[in-house]
Amino acid sequence: MPKIKQWIAEANITHCTQVIEWMPKAELEKMYRQSAVFLFPSHEGAGMVVAEAMSYGLPVICFNNAGPGAFVHPDSLLKVSYKNYGTTVQSFAAKLQMLHSNTGTYLHEHQLAEQRFNQYFLWSVRGKQLATVYNTLLHKPTPVDTKQKLHMA
């Protein structure tokens, strides 16, 4: 945390930045409900916090990668391509500005976030997806089964 706090001070944004190391789940849920957007400028491949943010209808600004970029709706305008550092920072800033200045775009991104979460990340949906995978694996002949069938014939 000291390095992050140093960067915040060097960027002269201490007046509008708060570093929170840990919070109880109830406080986290309250923060999500009070938020307007979820900014996720991480290269993390899994990024399940993106799905969590979308469960609150938050538009997600993230890298267009195999993790978070694949989680958000394909029609979202908020995915940022990898470029050099300065260009990438400007791209994230432009996405924030776009949401701030255009209510129609914000509402559309909010709807896309809710739609994507409900379509792919609800536990009931995930349960059905996993059941399909498990059933497929259970009913798929294994190499041993195939050899036994050939030998028996």
N, C-alpha and C positions, 0 to 999 in steps of 0.2 A: 503493500500500500504506500510506503513512503515515495516510491518512484512515481506512482500515479498522482499523488498529491503535489509532488514537485512539478510535474508536467502541467497540472492545473494552475499552479502559481505562475509558472513561466508563460502560460497562455493568457494570464491576467483574467481568468474566469472564475476565481474563487467566489465572487459575489453571486454567481448563478449555478454553482455546482456543489453537489453534496455527495460524498462518498459514503456508502452504507455497506458495512462489512457483512452484516447478518440482520435478518428481521424475521419475526414469527410469521407463519403462513397467513394468519388473519390480516396482519399489516400489509403483507405483500398483495393480497387480494384487494385490499382497500387502495393500494397504490395503482394497481392495474385499472381499477374502476375510475380513478381520478385522472388517468393518463389519456392523452389524445393520440399518441403514436408510440411505437416500439422501435427504437433505433438499435440495430444489432450489427455493428461494424466489425464483426469477428470472422476469422477464417475457420472457425469451428465447423467440423463436418456434420455433427449430429444436430445441434441447435434445437433441442426439444423445447427450450424456452420460447422459441418462435411459435410453436403450436400452442403453448400455454398463453402467449400474448394474443394470438388469434381467437382463443376461446373467449376473450373479453371484447372481441370485435376491433382490436387495435390494428390499424394498418402497420405493416412491418417494413422497415427500410433495412435491407441487408444485401450482402454480396450475392451475385447471381452464380451460385455454386451448387454442388451436388447435395449439400445439406439444406440450409435455410432457403436458398434460392429455389430448390425443388419443392419445399414445403409450401411456400406462398403460392397464391393463385397464378396460373400461367399468364393471365391477362394483366397482372399487376404491373404498374409503371414504376414501382419502387425498388426494383432490383438494380444493383450497381455492379458494373463489370470491373474486373481487375485491370488497373492501369498503374501508372507511377503514383507515388504517394500524394503529390500535390493535386493531381487530377482526380484521384479517388476521393480525397477530402472535399474537393469542390463538388463532386457528384453527389456525395451524401448531403452536403449543404443545400444543393439545388433541389433535391428530393424533399427535404424539410420545408424549404421555401415554397415549393409547389403545393404541398398540402396546406400550408398556412395561408396562402393567398387565394386558393381556389376551393371554395366550399363544395362545389360539385365533384371535383376530383377527390376531395377528402371523403365525402359520403360514398362515392363509388368504391374507393379502396376499403372503406369500413365494411361495406356489403360483401366485397370479395373475400375479406378476411373471415367474416362470419360464415360465408358459404363454403369456403375451403375447409374450415375447421369442422363444420357439420358434416361435410361430405366424406372426409378422410380421417379425422382425428377423434371423433367422439368414441368413447369406450365401446359402445354398442356396435359401432361400425368396425372398429379395430378387432373386436371379438369375432365378428363374422369373417373378417379377412384372415385372421389366424386360424379359425376353424376350417376355412377352405384350404389353407396351406397344409394343415395337419391331416385333413381327410385325403388330400391328394397324395401326401407322402405315405400315409397308411395303406392306401390302395394301389400304390405304384410297385410293380415287381422289383425286387432287389436283384443284383447280379447273382446272388446265391439261389434265389427262387428260380431264375431263368435257367441256371445250370441244372438244378434239380429236375425241372420240367423236361429239359432236353435229354437228360439221362434216363428219365422214366419212360420216355416215348419209344 
